[in-house]
Amino acid sequence: MSLWFKEKFFEKAGKVEYLDLIVYSIEEYEVGYRNGNIEINEAKNTIFGIRAYNKGKWIINSTYDLSKIDAILDRTVNQALALSEAKSPWYKLENPVRGKYVLGQEITRKDKDKAFELAETLCERVLDKGCSKCEIIVSLSRVHKQYFSSENADAEEKVNTTYIMIYGISEGIKRGIAGELIGYLGNLVSIDEDFFLKTADKVAERAKSIAKARSLHPLRRGLKWNVIFDHATSAAIFHELAHMLEADTLHSKMKLPHRIFREKITLIDDPTIPWGFGSYAFDDEGVMARRKTLIEDGEIVNLLHTRETAAQWGVQPLGNARGIFHKPKAMMSNIVVKPSDWSFRELIEETREGIYIEGLVKAELTINNIVTIVPEAAWIIEKGELKEPVVVSYVKLQLPKHLNLVEGLGKDLKQRPSFEKGYRVSEYAPPMKIKGVIVG
């Protein structure tokens, strides 16, 4: 920030409750490999944003043109001053974020060269394992965020991320399509290639199982089953549960702690995990990221807050505001489920009759907190063994009701990376067995 602009910024800032300047730069490199066809895309953009919070409302303006930043500043403050009075409490930071933060090993030319090589290798692996088609997408990104505020915040964050999608298609009774996602902070060359190859093997095996899956008997559809969820479908359930803990979506306040489960379920939000795909140093309102327990042994003890909702609830914000070019939203980062002591084998062996689902196509939280999960693959369980693959169109359960019906929680955590409204998030979840789940 130049001296003349800094002087003007703080002169303008004195007229509103809060003012900040954010410079957001992103550099992306993507390799797509589809059955021998190669697509490589590179993009680089920088966006300048001025945001004001005044009279209980946000005014946000942004531009790609640095020469317009002076006019953007004037416009933002004038619009904020013209707002009608709608006072809402605002949490002021006593110790605003300062300093420079680097997350993940730096992505370099070596990683870009490796991305092409890895995409080709993984596709060949999927085909060698019996699939007829493959698709591999390797995405590398470098994000640089600079944050200045009227509270004297002055911070920079550089984040390097790797995100890989592996898909395989197998032909059988039906077409089997399976996929796995890999996402983490850091570069590509620091990870052993064997990890990626094992994931490709898993994709191929699941695709082949889906291809030979038979339809579930019509009289058994729509019934309640004991269902074992793999880590990805289990993660999707806890992802939807975390949405229910966003303070800016709740219609009324609750007194904390508030018991939600009889079961001893513990849920943590942790944006400080070193390799976590959803990790960051500070949130989009300049609050330092920190680990917090949301649910402890079945009791809600914390919510996900913005600075606005934190002030409304009379609590300290803990770094979960996401949104630079729109009103900041309370959102999860890395959700971690406290594991139990069940092995996956024990979950299967202790099930006389049930369904095992693996791989996630999509998950939705609808009215009355009904979670609908569309799995990639499913198996009938009989007498403690996986008997045969079957076609399951969906499973439905209700939150928090069905998390009181958990009969076993696994001991091994696996990460599921994803994007929520364009922001990096992830869940670390174990496999889980729940009774009374509707299977269709």
Secondary structure, DSSP 8 states (H G I E B T S, - for coil): --HHHHHHHHHHHTTSSEEEEEEEEEEEEEEEEETTEEEEEEEEEEEEEEEEEETTEEEEEEES-GGGHHHHHHHHHHHHHTS----------SS--EEEEEES----HHHHHHHHHHHHHHHHHHHHTT-SEEEEEEEEEEEEEEEEETT--EEEEEEEEEEEEEEEEEESSSEEEEEEEEEEES-STTS-HHHHHHHHHHHHHHHHHHHT-EE--GGGTTEEEEEEE-HHHHHHHHHHHHHTTBGGG-SS---SSEE--SS---EEE-TT-TT-TT--SB-TTS-B---EEEEETTEE---B--HHHHHHHTS---S-EE-SSS--EE--SEEEE---SB-HHHHHHT-SEEEEEEEEEEEEEEGGGEEEEEEEEEEEEETTEEEEEEE---EEEETTGGGGSEEEEBS--EEEEEEETTEEEEEEE--EEEEEEEE-
